[in-house]
């Protein structure tokens, strides 16, 4: 049976890596014929398109599907998706991300697709945006929910936020953690050659952050506390993975403060396959985002045996178990200095958190576990259709 996954773009990011891993895994199951529809990928965030193109016939690019609101292109994308679904007749359309999630779900329903599923990778509305934008996106999600049969969430927090907004029913939600290839992370070790290339010396205490260099990702909070961390931990270094439109701004902030001179390493955009090498250099991973479903780097860092410190936002608490796998910061990042200091002072504490996290993630975050859960969900929905109980 045919399954069509639809996403707005294939940048290097958590939602995109999740989607690509899902379609590749499902494509290896004999019962499913899988395709991936995406808009074009442009910009500094990198692209996963080459990985998708490596599988013949998997990727279908829809040039009118773009991320910014564009009335003409949006209508065209809807019409072209609807025509595509009418022609190819998929049994399931499974959408991802904001624009593709709205247009793709309406196009699928109006094309007569039997089952329409949407994954909520992160919130499309909330306190991170103005009241007008919040109302518009909330309204769009409520409208799209009326043509959605089922929701997949990467964290239970997403289901609760959407249900509280009047979107869907509890029975329509299934949590499926965003799985990844565990082995490279489980085997992550300190790479002396990479450390030397980045200027990290033996004995440095490395605080890492993996995120797009843009608003809401929490870099400002890290810079606010960086000076105090330097005074508390003289051998501290900060390793930032990622790129984005705010990179120059953060580079200026790092250079303008004499206390931070030489402390920040901007590694830039790193291919997903290289992330384990960089995690191997970190002593702790911090995640201070104020908009995130459940960042994949949190379980990835735990798989590498690294403790994590995360802001209690969205699904972070479902992986950052306070006092067990790391420290959870409530409200703001004011406790960051003390938490990082505690890990720097006690290698045994850091090691114990990392090992508990590694064992916990190993049981829950493999790609195989994610794909099996999706396969089971699809089959349960189709079974309901056969028995007339949908």
Steps between C-alpha positions, in 0.01 A plus 500: 500500500615849419598753769585863420699706753499876446738755654565866422877469452787262570743720691739346752271498801327269744159483332661439163737230629205332672293506181779370279583219743132408515449475124825310450407252773143456378629453146679185615168342604356301213138608555568870449579701188635828637564840345625827651370831367693814593529859400841626383776536761698822501703703749777456755333215690635233264303236310406135544386475138811304391420229754141478376611495135726203572185283500363492143145627471467602866516881478248711312574875506209742491645843407189696606521369858696772684532591868400872494134590458450561127132497392560419132755226565301362793187458287709349222665258742160391633366442148808311388505281812130424460552406136798285592301310766208448262739356243711279730219401742697448823329314782664731758631855480726587794599867527777678692577867586279808482439589137505143366288394795220745417503483120579130487217396731235700314631381164495137616147517645361678193668243277318222681800350682360252759740584785660835579765508774706794626813496716542790744877543525469830686233757586378732226345738753587616849653775715803523269302708249267799499128476575392550137733232363401275787132535415559441128708186548274361770200553271677335208587197713140470623373512141752242383412275795152458355650316201756305707438142607796461734790693652848373578691699763870476581426591863194468720530873570399570140179299536410686818563843345286423196220341700490802730461715188196297396678311225392137463404238757729301734428181304646663187852542645788253508844583639786358297846613606723629221736208449849508353791268423627436852829324424713803400390682816544202731855472369584872521843566649735797526669546164845657565541602135166683493571658839834633375343635182240690705757627750365298794782413739526199733343601831254749349145468631282518188142626513325413173190631330349364178238725342428733213652843565176694514239637737329280759786248500643634826844624397432842654440333837827310465692820428330672794640236737831435323703757691391358834581149381852610400558640849362181655684258266827655372564217251157521336447510121175529303447291186210613281376281214266652245464790264234758426425868447613601853848349477675833434313655794620230739856514367505873576366434852774244563774731370377818671528364855866465611398235756375281214797545268590163350233322701240449226554258213257538209517166322235597246259268327598139569359209296281272715750217455771713665301605806615200712867604456423846635289370788796286594695820576234645731484461877140620515237601246279800574169561327326830571244516219163662565326326211568132440287188490775274626847581367666187359837615631385438859466121464798501264719658766376249756576215260855638486514482880484876555287667770258764377372829639177619342245773543166351603332575168259278305624140508844550655390362837410168337870434435684736737398329824606744768771358722516173303609567141575868547358821643173664400487879528163644598389835360832639381871423479593663831606166649725410208827610663446293814394190302797516265727566796368194682584279201845656460571443871382138500601281204332207679168687505532581129598142414208353696246725330642419159493124564142506629401706198678262262311198637165684497538623141625166369160347584286773346668694218620258234390556140363146499276575800367816331431325168334205674272740686402678177441168326279384788304827495435478127385140528269577794335783306455287190357219712242740639400587145456133409278436802303820449598635843676820394 
